[in-house]
Amino acid sequence: MNQPATSASDRPRPAYSAWLGTSNSITQQFMAIGGMKDVVSLAGGLPAAEFYPVAEIAEASRKALERWGSAALEYGPIEGLPALREHIARRISLQAGRQFTAANVLLTVGAMQGLDLIGKVLVDPGELIVTQTPAYVGALDGWRPRQPRYEPLDWGNGSPEALAALRRAKFAYAVPNYSNPTGALVPTAARQALLDSVMETGTWLVEDDPYLPLQFDGEAGPSILALHGRMEPDGPYAGPVIYLGTLSKSIVPGMRVGWAIAEAGMIQTMALAKQSSDIASSMLTQAVALELLESGIEETHVPRIVAEYRHRRDVLCASAARHLGEWFEWETPPGGMFVWMKARDGAIDTDALYQAALREKVAFVPGSVFDPAGLDRTAMRVNFTRSSPEIIEEGCRRLAAAVRRYLAER
Ligand SMILES: Cc1ncc(COP(=O)(O)O)c(C=O)c1O
Protein backbone atom coordinates (compact mmCIF):
# COMPACT_ATOMS: atom_id res chain seq x y z
CA MET A 1 0.00 0.00 0.00
CA ASN A 2 2.92 2.30 0.59
CA GLN A 3 4.39 2.67 -2.89
CA PRO A 4 2.66 4.72 -5.60
CA ALA A 5 2.56 3.04 -9.01
CA THR A 6 5.32 4.18 -11.35
CA SER A 7 5.88 3.35 -15.01
CA ALA A 8 9.23 1.96 -16.18
CA SER A 9 10.43 5.38 -17.32
CA ASP A 10 9.50 7.11 -14.06
CA ARG A 11 11.78 7.91 -11.19
CA PRO A 12 10.42 6.47 -7.92
CA ARG A 13 7.91 8.87 -6.50
CA PRO A 14 7.60 9.84 -2.84
CA ALA A 15 5.86 7.20 -0.72
CA TYR A 16 2.25 7.47 0.35
CA SER A 17 1.61 8.66 3.87
CA ALA A 18 2.60 6.14 6.57
CA TRP A 19 -0.90 5.56 7.98
CA LEU A 20 -1.95 3.86 4.74
CA GLY A 21 0.30 0.98 5.68
CA THR A 22 -2.22 0.07 8.37
CA SER A 23 -5.31 0.51 6.18
CA ASN A 24 -7.58 -2.00 4.49
CA SER A 25 -9.75 -1.72 1.42
CA ILE A 26 -12.67 -3.83 2.66
CA THR A 27 -15.30 -1.11 2.16
CA GLN A 28 -14.12 -0.46 -1.41
CA GLN A 29 -14.11 -4.22 -1.98
CA PHE A 30 -17.64 -4.83 -0.81
CA MET A 31 -19.01 -1.79 -2.61
CA ALA A 32 -17.46 -3.24 -5.79
CA ILE A 33 -18.72 -6.75 -5.01
CA GLY A 34 -22.23 -5.32 -4.57
CA GLY A 35 -22.13 -4.34 -8.25
CA MET A 36 -21.15 -7.83 -9.50
CA LYS A 37 -24.23 -9.53 -10.86
CA ASP A 38 -23.10 -13.11 -10.24
CA VAL A 39 -22.03 -12.55 -6.61
CA VAL A 40 -24.50 -12.72 -3.72
CA SER A 41 -23.34 -9.90 -1.50
CA LEU A 42 -24.33 -10.16 2.13
CA ALA A 43 -21.49 -7.75 2.85
CA GLY A 44 -22.52 -4.09 2.62
CA GLY A 45 -24.62 -2.18 5.14
CA LEU A 46 -27.11 -1.08 2.52
CA PRO A 47 -30.88 -0.64 2.55
CA ALA A 48 -33.09 -2.43 0.00
CA ALA A 49 -32.88 -0.32 -3.16
CA GLU A 50 -36.28 -1.51 -4.42
CA PHE A 51 -37.88 0.37 -1.50
CA TYR A 52 -36.14 3.69 -2.15
CA PRO A 53 -38.86 6.37 -2.29
CA VAL A 54 -37.87 7.59 -5.74
CA ALA A 55 -41.15 9.35 -6.60
CA GLU A 56 -41.21 11.14 -3.23
CA ILE A 57 -37.61 12.26 -3.68
CA ALA A 58 -38.39 13.54 -7.19
CA GLU A 59 -41.29 15.55 -5.79
CA ALA A 60 -39.22 16.81 -2.84
CA SER A 61 -36.44 17.89 -5.23
CA ARG A 62 -38.91 19.87 -7.35
CA LYS A 63 -40.34 21.56 -4.28
CA ALA A 64 -36.89 22.27 -2.82
CA LEU A 65 -35.76 24.04 -5.98
CA GLU A 66 -39.00 25.98 -6.15
CA ARG A 67 -38.64 27.01 -2.50
CA TRP A 68 -34.93 27.85 -2.41
CA GLY A 69 -34.07 28.62 -6.05
CA SER A 70 -30.39 29.40 -6.55
CA ALA A 71 -29.79 29.33 -2.76
CA ALA A 72 -30.02 25.54 -2.99
CA LEU A 73 -27.20 25.57 -5.52
CA GLU A 74 -24.71 27.71 -3.58
CA TYR A 75 -21.81 26.62 -1.44
CA GLY A 76 -23.97 27.64 1.52
CA PRO A 77 -23.07 27.94 5.21
CA ILE A 78 -20.53 25.44 6.43
CA GLU A 79 -22.82 24.37 9.32
CA GLY A 80 -25.54 23.48 6.83
CA LEU A 81 -28.90 24.77 5.61
CA PRO A 82 -30.24 26.83 8.57
CA ALA A 83 -33.84 25.62 8.15
CA LEU A 84 -32.75 21.97 8.26
CA ARG A 85 -30.54 22.62 11.29
CA GLU A 86 -33.57 24.08 13.03
CA HIS A 87 -35.74 21.14 11.97
CA ILE A 88 -33.18 18.66 13.33
CA ALA A 89 -32.83 20.68 16.55
CA ARG A 90 -36.61 20.41 17.13
CA ARG A 91 -36.59 16.68 16.35
CA ILE A 92 -33.70 16.00 18.73
CA SER A 93 -35.31 18.16 21.43
CA LEU A 94 -38.37 15.90 21.25
CA GLN A 95 -36.29 12.72 21.22
CA ALA A 96 -33.99 13.80 24.04
CA GLY A 97 -36.51 15.60 26.23
CA ARG A 98 -34.53 18.81 26.55
CA GLN A 99 -34.03 21.95 24.46
CA PHE A 100 -31.51 21.95 21.59
CA THR A 101 -31.09 24.82 19.13
CA ALA A 102 -29.56 25.11 15.68
CA ALA A 103 -26.30 26.07 17.44
CA ASN A 104 -26.14 22.45 18.64
CA VAL A 105 -26.49 21.03 15.11
CA LEU A 106 -23.90 20.52 12.39
CA LEU A 107 -25.19 19.02 9.15
CA THR A 108 -22.73 16.50 7.73
CA VAL A 109 -22.18 14.36 4.66
CA GLY A 110 -23.69 11.32 6.34
CA ALA A 111 -22.79 10.29 9.87
CA MET A 112 -19.46 9.22 8.37
CA GLN A 113 -18.34 12.82 8.03
CA GLY A 114 -19.28 13.40 11.67
CA LEU A 115 -16.95 10.55 12.65
CA ASP A 116 -14.18 11.95 10.46
CA LEU A 117 -14.53 15.45 11.91
CA ILE A 118 -14.49 14.13 15.48
CA GLY A 119 -11.16 12.44 14.69
CA LYS A 120 -9.86 15.66 13.18
CA VAL A 121 -10.79 17.84 16.13
CA LEU A 122 -10.01 15.50 19.01
CA VAL A 123 -7.24 13.05 18.18
CA ASP A 124 -3.52 13.56 17.82
CA PRO A 125 -1.20 10.64 16.99
CA GLY A 126 -0.93 8.08 19.78
CA GLU A 127 -3.94 9.33 21.72
CA LEU A 128 -6.49 6.93 23.14
CA ILE A 129 -10.02 6.13 21.97
CA VAL A 130 -12.06 3.79 24.15
CA THR A 131 -14.43 1.93 21.86
CA GLN A 132 -17.24 -0.58 21.94
CA THR A 133 -15.68 -3.68 20.43
CA PRO A 134 -16.14 -4.99 17.79
CA ALA A 135 -16.34 -1.48 16.33
CA TYR A 136 -17.81 -0.02 13.15
CA VAL A 137 -15.17 -0.38 10.43
CA GLY A 138 -15.96 3.05 8.96
CA ALA A 139 -15.13 4.74 12.26
CA LEU A 140 -11.85 2.84 12.54
CA ASP A 141 -11.09 3.79 8.91
CA GLY A 142 -12.03 7.41 9.51
CA TRP A 143 -9.75 7.73 12.51
CA ARG A 144 -6.82 5.76 11.09
CA PRO A 145 -5.05 8.86 9.63
CA ARG A 146 -5.09 10.29 13.18
CA GLN A 147 -3.12 7.21 14.34
CA PRO A 148 -4.96 6.65 17.63
CA ARG A 149 -4.58 3.81 20.13
CA TYR A 150 -7.63 1.83 21.22
CA GLU A 151 -8.85 0.17 24.37
CA PRO A 152 -12.16 -1.70 24.66
CA LEU A 153 -15.09 0.06 26.27
CA ASP A 154 -16.27 -1.35 29.56
CA TRP A 155 -19.96 -0.41 29.54
CA GLY A 156 -20.92 -0.30 32.97
CA ASN A 157 -19.24 -1.39 36.10
CA GLY A 158 -17.48 1.91 36.77
CA SER A 159 -14.45 -0.10 37.93
CA PRO A 160 -11.29 1.86 38.75
CA GLU A 161 -9.70 0.41 35.57
CA ALA A 162 -12.64 1.46 33.37
CA LEU A 163 -12.62 4.97 34.84
CA ALA A 164 -8.86 5.22 34.43
CA ALA A 165 -9.16 4.23 30.75
CA LEU A 166 -11.84 6.89 30.21
CA ARG A 167 -9.70 9.48 31.97
CA ARG A 168 -6.81 8.72 29.61
CA ALA A 169 -9.05 8.72 26.51
CA LYS A 170 -10.04 11.61 24.25
CA PHE A 171 -13.44 10.04 23.78
CA ALA A 172 -15.51 6.89 24.13
CA TYR A 173 -17.25 5.57 21.02
CA ALA A 174 -20.49 3.59 21.12
CA VAL A 175 -23.36 2.43 18.90
CA PRO A 176 -25.93 1.48 21.57
CA ASN A 177 -28.81 0.80 19.16
CA TYR A 178 -28.35 -2.32 16.99
CA SER A 179 -24.61 -1.94 16.70
CA ASN A 180 -22.67 -2.39 13.50
CA PRO A 181 -21.44 -5.16 13.29
CA THR A 182 -23.23 -7.15 16.04
CA GLY A 183 -26.82 -5.85 15.90
CA ALA A 184 -26.74 -5.77 19.71
CA LEU A 185 -28.98 -3.46 21.73
CA VAL A 186 -27.25 -2.11 24.84
CA PRO A 187 -29.50 -2.13 27.94
CA THR A 188 -30.52 1.21 29.40
CA ALA A 189 -28.71 0.55 32.69
CA ALA A 190 -25.42 0.08 30.83
CA ARG A 191 -26.00 3.31 28.86
CA GLN A 192 -26.64 5.17 32.10
CA ALA A 193 -23.57 3.66 33.73
CA LEU A 194 -21.40 4.77 30.82
CA LEU A 195 -22.88 8.25 30.96
CA ASP A 196 -22.19 8.41 34.70
CA SER A 197 -18.60 7.38 34.05
CA VAL A 198 -17.98 9.97 31.33
CA MET A 199 -19.62 12.64 33.49
CA GLU A 200 -17.24 11.68 36.28
CA THR A 201 -14.11 11.52 34.11
CA GLY A 202 -14.86 14.46 31.82
CA THR A 203 -14.38 12.39 28.65
CA TRP A 204 -16.31 13.07 25.44
CA LEU A 205 -18.75 10.35 24.43
CA VAL A 206 -19.55 9.77 20.75
CA GLU A 207 -22.99 8.14 20.39
CA ASP A 208 -23.44 6.96 16.82
CA ASP A 209 -27.09 6.14 16.13
CA PRO A 210 -27.81 5.33 12.46
CA TYR A 211 -29.95 2.27 13.18
CA LEU A 212 -32.45 3.94 15.55
CA PRO A 213 -35.32 3.74 12.99
CA LEU A 214 -34.81 0.02 12.30
CA GLN A 215 -36.54 -1.48 15.37
CA PHE A 216 -37.96 -5.00 14.85
CA ASP A 217 -38.71 -6.45 18.29
CA GLY A 218 -39.60 -3.97 21.00
CA GLU A 219 -38.13 -0.51 21.10
CA ALA A 220 -34.65 0.93 21.00
CA GLY A 221 -33.41 2.20 24.35
CA PRO A 222 -33.35 5.91 25.27
CA SER A 223 -30.34 7.52 23.66
CA ILE A 224 -27.48 8.43 25.97
CA LEU A 225 -28.18 12.00 24.88
CA ALA A 226 -31.72 11.62 26.27
CA LEU A 227 -30.39 10.10 29.51
CA HIS A 228 -28.21 13.17 29.85
CA GLY A 229 -31.31 15.31 29.25
CA ARG A 230 -32.90 13.70 32.33
CA MET A 231 -29.87 14.67 34.40
CA GLU A 232 -29.54 18.23 33.03
CA PRO A 233 -32.89 19.21 31.53
CA ASP A 234 -32.40 22.97 31.60
CA GLY A 235 -30.17 25.61 30.07
CA PRO A 236 -28.00 25.47 26.96
CA TYR A 237 -26.76 21.94 26.28
CA ALA A 238 -23.29 21.52 27.76
CA GLY A 239 -23.08 17.73 28.00
CA PRO A 240 -20.27 15.37 26.95
CA VAL A 241 -22.34 13.46 24.37
CA ILE A 242 -21.68 14.06 20.68
CA TYR A 243 -24.63 12.38 18.98
CA LEU A 244 -24.62 11.35 15.30
CA GLY A 245 -27.71 10.74 13.18
CA THR A 246 -28.33 10.11 9.49
CA LEU A 247 -30.99 9.57 6.82
CA SER A 248 -28.91 6.82 5.21
CA LYS A 249 -30.62 3.83 6.78
CA SER A 250 -34.19 5.16 7.06
CA ILE A 251 -34.56 6.92 3.68
CA VAL A 252 -31.59 6.64 1.27
CA PRO A 253 -27.81 6.63 1.71
CA GLY A 254 -27.18 8.50 -1.54
CA MET A 255 -28.45 11.85 -0.28
CA ARG A 256 -25.52 11.84 2.17
CA VAL A 257 -27.36 13.84 4.82
CA GLY A 258 -26.44 13.34 8.46
CA TRP A 259 -26.07 15.45 11.59
CA ALA A 260 -23.93 15.87 14.65
CA ILE A 261 -25.49 17.16 17.88
CA ALA A 262 -23.17 18.58 20.51
CA GLU A 263 -22.56 21.53 22.78
CA ALA A 264 -22.17 24.71 20.73
CA GLY A 265 -18.39 25.02 21.14
CA MET A 266 -17.82 21.51 19.79
CA ILE A 267 -20.15 22.24 16.85
CA GLN A 268 -18.16 25.37 16.01
CA THR A 269 -14.88 23.44 16.23
CA MET A 270 -16.19 20.67 14.01
CA ALA A 271 -17.43 23.32 11.55
CA LEU A 272 -13.94 24.79 11.45
CA ALA A 273 -12.54 21.34 10.65
CA LYS A 274 -15.28 20.82 8.08
CA GLN A 275 -14.14 23.83 6.06
CA SER A 276 -11.03 21.98 5.01
CA SER A 277 -12.97 18.78 4.30
CA ASP A 278 -15.59 19.97 1.84
CA ILE A 279 -15.96 23.81 2.07
CA ALA A 280 -19.70 23.21 2.42
CA SER A 281 -21.81 20.13 1.87
CA SER A 282 -24.62 19.99 -0.66
CA MET A 283 -27.33 22.56 0.05
CA LEU A 284 -29.38 20.80 -2.60
CA THR A 285 -29.62 17.45 -0.82
CA GLN A 286 -30.12 19.21 2.51
CA ALA A 287 -33.01 21.18 1.01
CA VAL A 288 -34.48 17.96 -0.40
CA ALA A 289 -34.04 16.27 2.99
CA LEU A 290 -35.92 19.13 4.63
CA GLU A 291 -38.86 18.70 2.21
CA LEU A 292 -38.92 14.96 2.86
CA LEU A 293 -38.85 15.33 6.62
CA GLU A 294 -41.49 18.08 6.61
CA SER A 295 -43.72 15.88 4.44
CA GLY A 296 -43.64 13.23 7.20
CA ILE A 297 -42.16 10.59 4.88
CA GLU A 298 -40.68 8.63 7.76
CA GLU A 299 -44.13 7.88 9.18
CA THR A 300 -45.09 5.86 6.11
CA HIS A 301 -41.75 4.77 4.73
CA VAL A 302 -40.04 3.49 7.88
CA PRO A 303 -42.84 1.06 8.93
CA ARG A 304 -42.78 -0.43 5.41
CA ILE A 305 -39.07 -1.10 5.36
CA VAL A 306 -39.04 -2.25 9.00
CA ALA A 307 -41.68 -4.92 8.24
CA GLU A 308 -39.69 -6.15 5.25
CA TYR A 309 -36.33 -6.09 7.06
CA ARG A 310 -37.78 -8.01 10.01
CA HIS A 311 -38.93 -10.67 7.56
CA ARG A 312 -35.52 -10.75 5.86
CA ARG A 313 -33.78 -11.06 9.22
CA ASP A 314 -35.98 -14.04 10.05
CA VAL A 315 -35.30 -15.60 6.65
CA LEU A 316 -31.55 -15.19 7.17
CA CYS A 317 -31.60 -16.64 10.68
CA ALA A 318 -33.76 -19.61 9.63
CA SER A 319 -31.71 -20.30 6.52
CA ALA A 320 -28.42 -19.94 8.40
CA ALA A 321 -29.72 -22.37 11.05
CA ARG A 322 -30.27 -24.94 8.28
CA HIS A 323 -27.06 -24.34 6.35
CA LEU A 324 -24.50 -22.88 8.75
CA GLY A 325 -25.61 -23.86 12.25
CA GLU A 326 -23.03 -26.64 12.42
CA TRP A 327 -20.18 -24.13 12.24
CA PHE A 328 -21.56 -20.79 13.45
CA GLU A 329 -23.69 -19.39 16.25
CA TRP A 330 -25.41 -16.01 16.60
CA GLU A 331 -28.03 -14.04 18.44
CA THR A 332 -31.06 -12.81 16.52
CA PRO A 333 -30.64 -9.02 16.43
CA PRO A 334 -33.68 -7.03 17.60
CA GLY A 335 -33.04 -4.33 14.96
CA GLY A 336 -30.52 -2.91 12.51
CA MET A 337 -29.05 -4.58 9.47
CA PHE A 338 -26.68 -7.35 10.53
CA VAL A 339 -26.30 -10.77 12.07
CA TRP A 340 -22.93 -11.35 13.72
CA MET A 341 -21.99 -14.99 13.24
CA LYS A 342 -19.32 -16.41 15.48
CA ALA A 343 -17.45 -19.57 14.57
CA ARG A 344 -18.14 -22.44 16.97
CA ASP A 345 -14.78 -23.88 16.06
CA GLY A 346 -11.93 -21.52 16.95
CA ALA A 347 -9.96 -23.04 14.07
CA ILE A 348 -12.22 -21.37 11.46
CA ASP A 349 -10.40 -18.26 10.28
CA THR A 350 -12.98 -15.91 8.75
CA ASP A 351 -10.35 -13.95 6.77
CA ALA A 352 -9.47 -17.19 4.98
CA LEU A 353 -13.12 -18.18 4.73
CA TYR A 354 -13.82 -14.85 3.02
CA GLN A 355 -11.48 -15.84 0.17
CA ALA A 356 -13.21 -19.22 -0.16
CA ALA A 357 -16.58 -17.45 -0.13
CA LEU A 358 -15.58 -15.17 -3.01
CA ARG A 359 -14.72 -18.27 -5.01
CA GLU A 360 -18.25 -19.56 -4.26
CA LYS A 361 -19.61 -16.18 -5.40
CA VAL A 362 -20.87 -14.98 -2.04
CA ALA A 363 -19.54 -12.22 0.21
CA PHE A 364 -19.71 -11.26 3.88
CA VAL A 365 -17.51 -8.94 5.92
CA PRO A 366 -14.80 -10.74 7.89
CA GLY A 367 -14.78 -9.89 11.58
CA SER A 368 -11.14 -8.79 11.67
CA VAL A 369 -11.93 -5.40 10.11
CA PHE A 370 -14.09 -4.53 13.14
CA ASP A 371 -11.29 -5.29 15.56
CA PRO A 372 -9.14 -2.18 16.20
CA ALA A 373 -6.11 -4.52 16.32
CA GLY A 374 -7.26 -6.38 13.17
CA LEU A 375 -6.66 -9.73 14.86
CA ASP A 376 -10.03 -11.31 15.64
CA ARG A 377 -10.76 -13.77 12.86
CA THR A 378 -13.50 -15.73 14.58
CA ALA A 379 -16.62 -13.98 13.28
CA MET A 380 -18.34 -12.61 10.20
CA ARG A 381 -20.93 -9.89 9.62
CA VAL A 382 -23.85 -10.87 7.43
CA ASN A 383 -26.30 -8.30 6.08
CA PHE A 384 -30.00 -9.12 5.60
CA THR A 385 -31.52 -5.82 4.41
CA ARG A 386 -30.11 -5.46 0.92
CA SER A 387 -31.06 -8.79 -0.67
CA SER A 388 -34.43 -10.40 -1.33
CA PRO A 389 -35.40 -13.43 0.79
CA GLU A 390 -34.62 -15.75 -2.15
CA ILE A 391 -31.15 -14.27 -2.59
CA ILE A 392 -30.52 -14.52 1.16
CA GLU A 393 -31.37 -18.26 0.98
CA GLU A 394 -29.03 -18.69 -1.96
CA GLY A 395 -26.34 -16.74 -0.12
CA CYS A 396 -26.58 -19.11 2.86
CA ARG A 397 -26.31 -22.15 0.57
CA ARG A 398 -23.20 -20.66 -1.03
CA LEU A 399 -21.73 -19.78 2.35
CA ALA A 400 -22.15 -23.41 3.43
CA ALA A 401 -20.36 -24.51 0.24
CA ALA A 402 -17.62 -22.00 1.04
CA VAL A 403 -17.19 -23.40 4.56
CA ARG A 404 -16.94 -26.94 3.17
CA ARG A 405 -14.42 -25.82 0.57
CA TYR A 406 -12.42 -23.95 3.22
CA LEU A 407 -12.40 -26.90 5.63
CA ALA A 408 -11.37 -29.29 2.86
CA GLU A 409 -8.54 -27.08 1.65
CA ARG A 410 -7.29 -25.90 5.03
C1 LIG B 1 -22.40 2.69 12.95
C2 LIG B 1 -22.38 3.50 11.70
N1 LIG B 1 -22.03 4.79 11.77
C3 LIG B 1 -22.00 5.56 10.69
C4 LIG B 1 -22.32 5.06 9.44
C5 LIG B 1 -22.22 5.97 8.25
O1 LIG B 1 -23.45 6.28 7.76
P1 LIG B 1 -23.70 7.45 6.71
O2 LIG B 1 -24.20 6.79 5.48
O3 LIG B 1 -24.71 8.31 7.37
O4 LIG B 1 -22.41 8.16 6.49
C6 LIG B 1 -22.69 3.72 9.31
C7 LIG B 1 -22.99 3.15 7.98
O5 LIG B 1 -22.98 1.97 7.77
C8 LIG B 1 -22.72 2.92 10.47
O6 LIG B 1 -23.06 1.64 10.43
The ligand as a Tripos MOL2 file, in Angstrom:
@<TRIPOS>MOLECULE
LIG
   16    16     1     0     0
SMALL
NO_CHARGES

@<TRIPOS>ATOM
      1 C1        -22.3990    2.6900   12.9500 C.3       1 LIG1
      2 C2        -22.3780    3.5020   11.7040 C.ar      1 LIG1
      3 N1        -22.0270    4.7870   11.7710 N.ar      1 LIG1
      4 C3        -21.9980    5.5610   10.6880 C.ar      1 LIG1
      5 C4        -22.3160    5.0570    9.4440 C.ar      1 LIG1
      6 C5        -22.2170    5.9740    8.2550 C.3       1 LIG1
      7 O1        -23.4520    6.2770    7.7610 O.3       1 LIG1
      8 P1        -23.7020    7.4490    6.7120 P.3       1 LIG1
      9 O2        -24.1970    6.7930    5.4800 O.co2     1 LIG1
     10 O3        -24.7100    8.3060    7.3740 O.co2     1 LIG1
     11 O4        -22.4140    8.1640    6.4920 O.co2     1 LIG1
     12 C6        -22.6870    3.7190    9.3130 C.ar      1 LIG1
     13 C7        -22.9930    3.1460    7.9790 C.2       1 LIG1
     14 O5        -22.9790    1.9740    7.7680 O.2       1 LIG1
     15 C8        -22.7170    2.9250   10.4720 C.ar      1 LIG1
     16 O6        -23.0560    1.6370   10.4290 O.3       1 LIG1
@<TRIPOS>BOND
     1     1     2 1
     2     2     3 ar
     3     2    15 ar
     4     3     4 ar
     5     4     5 ar
     6     5     6 1
     7     5    12 ar
     8     6     7 1
     9     7     8 1
    10     8     9 2
    11     8    10 1
    12     8    11 1
    13    12    13 1
    14    12    15 ar
    15    13    14 2
    16    15    16 1
@<TRIPOS>SUBSTRUCTURE
     1 LIG1         1 GROUP 0 **** ****
